[in-house]
């Protein structure tokens, strides 16, 4: 069908990569063969970072099972955006900044 028109060929180019990509085989810690819906974004978090985020959330009664964490970089600072499923309005202020300079 892609050879019928330039528009169809362009549409095929947009979808062929994801369509033919090797999917993750398991759920769990994000890697080349596993995926996790808890740690979102294209910058994979390390196990050490996941542990640090959980420790920061605990005193605030935020549990990892009820969150998604998005890791980004702001300049040279690692920022972890904690997204929590809640009916309460969010408090957008940072929870903590640790010795590594990361902000939670």
N, C-alpha and C positions, 0 to 999 in steps of 0.2 A: 504494500500500500504506500510505503514511503517513496517509492519511485514514481508514483502517479503525479505528485505535485510538490513544489518547493515548500509549501506550508506544512504538508504532512511530513516531509523529511526533517524540517526544523522541529516539529513536535516530537518526532522520534528521538532526535538528538537530545532533547531535554529530559526524556524519561528512560532512555536505554541504559545509562550508567547505574542509577538506583535500581532499576528493574533487574539488572544482571549481577549486582553486587552480592557477594557472599554474606548471608545474614549471620547475626550472632547466633550461636548454637545453644546458649544457656542464659539464664538470668543470674545476676550476682554482681560482684565487683566489676566495674567497667573495664573491658579489655578488647583485644581484637576479636575474641570469640564469644564474649559475653556482653550483655547489656543490662543497664539498670535504669529504672525510671526515677530513682531517688536522686541521682547525681547527673543533672542535665547540662547540656552545653557541649561544645566541641573541645574544651580543655579538660582532659581527664583529671580527676582528683586522685591523689595518692592515698594509700591506706592510712598513712600518718596524718594527712589532712582530714580525712573522714573522722578519725578518732578525735582530733583536735576540735573539729566542729561539734561533735557530739558532746564533748566535755564543756564547751562554751554554752550549749543549749540547755544542758541539764539543770543548772541553778535557776533557769527561767521557766522551768516546767515545760520545755519544748522537747518533744520526743521525736527521734528520727523517723519513726513509722508514720508520722503525720506531717512530714515535710518533703520538700524537694530542695536541693542545694545547687545553686548555679555559681560556678567559679569563674572569675574574670580577673583581668589585670588592669589596674589603673596606674599607669606609669610603671613604677617598679614595685608597686604594692599589690599583693594578692588579696582579692576581695571575694568573700563568700556571701552570696545573697541567699538568705534562708527564706523560702516560701512556705508558709504554713497554712493548712486548710483550717479555717476558723470562721465563726460568725461574728467575732469581735473585730472592730477596726484595728488595722495593724499599727504598730509603733515603729516608724521608720528609722529610729535612732540606732546607731551601732550598738551591739551587745558588748563588744570587747575588741581590743587590739592586743595581740600576743607578742612574745619576744621576737618572733620571726618578722613582725611588721604586718602580718595579715590582719585584715579587718573582718569581723563577723557581724 
